[in-house]
Amino acid sequence: MDTTEEPSGPARSGRKPVTSKAELSHVALALFQRDGFDRVTVDDIAAAAGIGRRTFFRYFPSKNDLPWGDFEDLLARMSDYLRGLPADMPLETGLCSAVIEFNRFPASEAPYHRQRMELLLHVPTLLAHSTLRYTAWRQVVAAHAARRLDVPVDSLQPQAIAWALLGLCLAAYEQWLRSEDLVLTDVLLQSLQLVHGVPDEPGSLFLAGGSQ
């Protein structure tokens, strides 16, 4: 593999080049916050991070992928997590536990996560790209629901469950972004409880799936 660097502009004086996706993400988020997402280029990010343009693309396929971080790895781990849940755990309980588990992060990461979600939910340039990511996330949820319900993954019930769960999560994120005093997992749990733990409620979005 060719490891020769292509200069992309002067690195910040005295700054070591970034060596991880997380570090590169933090550098880029600072630029996005200062200059606006659309005005920042890949070359700007690479220069601020002290790396070459080709090195940037070893971390992320594009600037639009950067706010998503290690999304593919997260999806793979979430899929494994769901497969490892006890067979007797109710469907909605397992899905809700997965959502909470994969939205935990250190307190020091909270400001960066807020910046990422502000971008993903509110920057028009990213909305179409985000749709592709949401589709991949929904398919992980639908695949688990389909296994538990013993129905095809593209049938109505697992797809409806996946769409409903995504909607609950996005509503919680929007609420969380309104106040820095809120804890994301707390807000997610409040949103998820609209359908979780209320088996006698006829309006439950999970309905028959909740007892599987």
HELIX and SHEET records of a PDB file:
HELIX    1   1 LYS A   21  ASP A   35  1                                  15    
HELIX    2   2 PHE A   37  ARG A   39  5                                   3    
HELIX    3   3 VAL A   42  ALA A   49  1                                   8    
HELIX    4   4 ARG A   53  TYR A   59  1                                   7    
HELIX    5   5 LYS A   63  TRP A   68  5                                   6    
HELIX    6   6 PHE A   71  ARG A   83  1                                  13    
HELIX    7   7 LEU A   91  GLU A  101  1                                  11    
HELIX    8   8 ALA A  107  GLU A  109  5                                   3    
HELIX    9   9 ALA A  110  HIS A  122  1                                  13    
HELIX   10  10 PRO A  124  LEU A  149  1                                  26    
HELIX   11  11 LEU A  156  LEU A  177  1                                  22    
HELIX   12  12 LEU A  184  LEU A  192  1                                   9    
HELIX   13  13 LEU A  207  SER A  211  5                                   5    
END                                                                             
